[in-house]
């Protein structure tokens, strides 16, 4: 009998901290697709933190049909006294399958008290779990592999969904209108959700890279989120040839914005360079060949879910994790390599 048979309700608990990391949420999408592919009719309840849930907000279109309910007021402290205070978490609820996606043992033990048929947890190398995944997925470093390991334990099968996110025709048509066929487009994403954490390669280097790509006969395309709106004027002044497709009158008129538009635009670019950021993961999910830049974070844990990645680490160019260690020449060379590989694959 397949492990997943008879599963009608699923609870996925990610943690009790605020749900504010777009990139990490994008990395959870393959896990959700893996579950859906093997347990297609189950109702899935998602707990990702206390407060607003991004799967109910900006990322809601991406989990339509994957997440049925978000609980935003369920917190488990990580202190030992929580084991005494929270004897009946989520009263009056029970689930066929509970998947615990975090690694704190106190939270795992509290969560296990919710009535269930099957409990899956990677905490302490699956010590508290009813089932384990294949050995190679018990303790991987990469976040996506860790989550896919949980799905494999729950379903009894290893599933690796395609890395390119499926999009409706209206999004693809909008992207084709904004980036029509002809030029070789090079995507540039200079922002990050938390800009004060040292994750952002300097904007002036992205601008220099844009000018260099123009000199090579390519068309730079900047991807900016709402928090980077203040950069628009400078980009238009210092890289006037660059495109800003998410910030045009056409975009305003069509009403298509947000992650799905960025994913659709990613299919139009030959390669994209981005910081370790939410937009970087969105572009990868859209299908762009990626050059990802890492300062304090590590690609061994936070690499985008894509087979077409060149990761540049600050530590490979200097003694520290300062992202400014990464020179323009290294990013430019990586862009060239990605485009060369794409040309070879196209032949």
Secondary structure, DSSP 8 states (H G I E B T S, - for coil): --TTTT--EEEEE--SS----HHHHHHHHHHHHHHHHHSTT-EEEEE--SS--GGGTTTGGGGTTT--EE--S----SSTTHHHH-TTTTTT-EEEEEEE-S--HHHHHHHTTSEEEEEEE-TTTTTT-S----GGGSS-SSHHHHHHHHHHHHHSS-----SS----HHHHHHHHHHS-SSS-EEEEE---S-GGGS----HHHHHHHHHHHHHTT-EEEE---GGGGGGHHHHHHH-TT-B-GGGSHHHHHHT--SHHHHHHHHTT-SEEEEESSHHHHHHHHHT--EEEEESSS-HHHH--S-SSEEEEEGGGSSSS--GGGS-HHHHHHHHHHHHHHHHHHH-
